[in-house]
Amino acid sequence: MADKAKETAVEEKKTAKTTKKAAVKTTGAKAKADKPAKAKKEETETVEETVAEVAKTEKPQEEVSLKESNPEKFLSDFNWHNYEEGIDPIDDGKLEEFEKLVAANFVDTLDDEVVEGEVVYISDRDAIIDINAKSEGVVSLNEFRYNPGLKVGDKVEVLIDVREDSTGQLILSHRKARTIKAWDRVNAAHDEGTIVNGFVKCRTKGGMIVDVFGIEAFLPGSQIDVKPIRDYDIYVGKTMEFKVVKINHEFKNVVVSHKALIEADIEEQKKEIIGQLEKGQVLEGVVKNITSYGVFVDLGGVDGLVHITDLSWSRINHPNEIVELDQKLNVVILDFDEDKTRIQLGLKQLNAHPWDALGDELKVGDKVLGKVVVIADYGAFIEVAEGVEGLIHVSEMSWSTHLRSAQDFVNVGDKIEAQVLTLDREERKMSLGIKQLTPDPWTDITKKYPVGSTHKGIVRNFTNFGVFVELEEGIDGLIYISDLSWTKKIKHPSEFTNISDTLEVVVLELDVEGRKLSLGHKQTTENPWDKYEDEFAVGTKHTAAIDEMVDKGAVINFNEDISAFVPTRHLEKEDGNNLKKGEEAEFQIIEFNKEFKKVVASHMAIHKEEEAKIVKQAAKKQAAQAEEAKPTLGDANSKLQELKDKMDGKKK
């Protein structure tokens, strides 16, 4: 029983000590902040008075009287736990009253909840914020760098960062609260399409970084203005209006646009301007952008394109040769689509076409001086006057029938003289020629290159059927593949000669009207088949090695000119096996055709012929022996006579 009383006394003592600690904590924050805060509000004073009253104890008198009156009961009910912890007993009614005052006057310091507080004191490093909690909170002044004008009495949003640090201090965060509220505001601005203010902090790759409600948002360069921006730095440090156009919640990315705010106004202006457009109308505009294919011109809220071909009557390589950015110029409306969203403009159309100013004195056959402006595979364009061009086709650059590239004759920028071949003023077309300025080499072709004459030419080109050889500029001849060699079987001319090689040729045929020349190369040497006709006649025998195995036989070379084909069955040797590549043997010519340059040989015929001779000799010998064994006619007559005599004797 004594133990139970001891426990009761200890518990009462612990309860009293806890109540005392709560009262001390209420004013602890003031002492931590170097005691700079003013006196608490009336509610706080009331709580302190209540705590003081609760701290007062009347128990000792009761305990003394109970101890004196009934020691045994006192010991049995004594709370030894409270006694050991130093907790004084407090009346339950007083505790309930204290809890009601706390609930009515102080906020609950929950995590992740943004509350509004008042700045009550500012030191060199911190700001003391009263959020109507049990104690004031501390926020570092670094979190208010964006607001250098912070002063006592300002309302600020804070988040409970640490409810109680090691010293019992309440730590608040204005930066975190500002971030949470900022995301709420940004999402609301995006969903509702409202306009927000942002501070352009710096330039980055592809755009700008903008501070919106304390969040760093990205402003793409294409969303700064409706026209291209060439100098981003002029926007740094400015506060501008934006529209939130995209939010990535996963990566916490925000994209804003200033262009979106002014597009609506521009659309209204465009509708008004476009509604008044007409073809042929001349308007003043400003060069907005220059590309390789044309120029975009701002007509006052609506853009039009001047294609590079509509900038000047003369050929130009790039639009910047004619115009420059921000240049004011007059343009004419050439065309636009049904919705009038694409407007085609012209600049050169404001001046008369150069063909209209071309003098009437220019006619076919005249010589003109011009500059090469464009080269194509089929020819070159020559500017004979500003905006007036003529085409020299590659066939009109040389008398040669062997066509080459125009670059072989002229280069861009060359000044050349040419002759007018055709002239069409209505179609504004002109064809020119430069070969006409030199004599036609075919004029006296029969004298220079008669049939049978021998000349030297340069190989210019190959075809599958022959070689083109240039005898002189403008005089080309063709050597058919069959006229390249007497003996070699050529599948393609490249096997026999190379481009730019010099060949000796003989004129075989001449067509003056068709401007065609037939040449031959093998005709410059004697036909070896004439002398080989007797040497390799049918039946002659020659020794050679198998040079190459081919389909259905083999090839042997008797010399540089004569090659022979040996059919497979004629490769058989005396032992029954066939000859192989590299084996040397004796062959017999079984076919020789000079016209088709064909020679066929056989090895089998050699030993078959020997066999035939042996058989023939054996048969002859056998026949001779048989002949010797036969009786002669005289012998027969004598025997017959003898037989007759016997028969006559018998008769007798």
CORUR-V746365 format. One record per backbone hydrogen bond with DSSP energy under -1.0 kcal/mol. NH is the residue of the N-H (numbers start at 1). CO is the residue of the C=O. Records with the same first field share a line. If there is no record, write none. Layout:
NH=CO ; CO
This chain:
5=1
6=2
7=3
8=4 ; 78
9=5
10=6
11=7
12=8
13=9
14=10
15=11
16=12
17=13
18=14
19=15
20=16
21=17
22=18
23=19
24=20
25=21
26=22
31=27
32=28
33=29
35=30
45=41
46=42
47=43
48=44
49=45
50=46
51=47
52=48
53=49
54=50
55=51
56=52
62=58
63=59
64=60
65=61
66=62
67=63
68=64
69=65
70=66
74=70
75=71
76=72
77=73
79=8
80=78
81=7
82=10
83=79
84=80
85=81
87=82
95=91
96=92
97=93
98=94
99=95
100=96
101=97
102=98
103=99
104=100
105=101
106=102
107=132
110=108
115=158
117=156
118=130
119=154
120=128
121=128
123=126
127=139
128=121
129=137
130=118
137=129
138=170
139=127
141=125
143=140
144=141
145=142
147=144
150=147
153=119
154=151
156=117
158=115
159=173
161=171
162=171
165=169
168=165
171=162
172=138
173=159
177=173
178=174
179=175
180=176
181=177
182=178
183=179
184=180
185=181
186=182
187=183
188=184
189=185
190=186
191=187
192=188
193=189
194=189
196=242
198=240
199=211
200=238
201=209
202=209
204=207
207=204
208=219
209=202
210=217
211=199
212=215
215=212
217=210
218=254
219=208
221=206
223=220
224=221
235=232
237=200
238=235
240=198
242=196
243=257
245=255
246=255
248=253
253=248
255=246
256=218
257=243
258=223
259=223
263=259
266=262
267=263
268=264
269=265
270=266
271=267
272=268
273=269
274=270
275=271
276=273
277=274
280=333
281=278
283=331
285=329
286=298
287=327
288=296
289=296
291=294
295=306
296=289
297=304
298=286
299=302
304=297
305=343
306=295
308=293
310=307
311=308
321=318
322=319
323=319
326=287
327=324
329=285
331=283
332=346
333=281
334=344
335=344
337=342
340=337
344=335
345=305
346=332
347=310
348=310
350=347
351=348
356=353
362=359
365=420
366=363
368=418
370=416
371=383
372=414
373=381
374=381
376=379
380=392
381=374
382=390
383=371
384=388
385=388
388=385
390=382
391=430
392=380
394=378
396=393
397=394
403=401
408=405
409=406
410=406
413=372
414=411
416=370
418=368
419=433
420=366
421=431
422=431
424=429
429=424
431=422
432=391
433=419
434=396
435=396
437=434
438=435
443=440
445=442
448=444
449=445
452=507
453=450
455=505
457=503
458=470
459=501
460=468
461=468
463=466
467=479
468=461
469=477
470=458
471=475
472=475
475=472
477=469
478=517
479=467
481=465
483=480
484=481
495=492
496=493
497=493
500=459
501=498
503=457
505=455
506=520
507=453
508=518
509=518
511=516
516=511
518=509
519=478
520=506
521=483
522=483
524=521
525=522
530=527
532=528
536=532
537=534
539=589
540=537
542=587
544=585
546=583
547=555
548=555
550=553
553=550
554=566
555=548
556=564
558=562
559=562
564=556
565=599
566=554
568=552
571=568
573=577
576=573
579=571
582=546
583=580
585=544
587=542
588=602
589=540
590=600
591=600
593=598
598=593
600=591
601=565
602=588
603=570
604=570
606=603
607=603
608=604
609=605
610=606
611=607
612=608
613=609
614=610
615=611
616=612
617=613
618=614
619=615
620=616
621=617
622=618
623=619
624=620
625=621
626=622
627=623
628=624
629=625
636=632
637=633
638=634
639=635
640=636
641=637
642=638
643=639
644=640
645=641
646=642
647=643
648=644
649=645
650=646
651=647
652=648
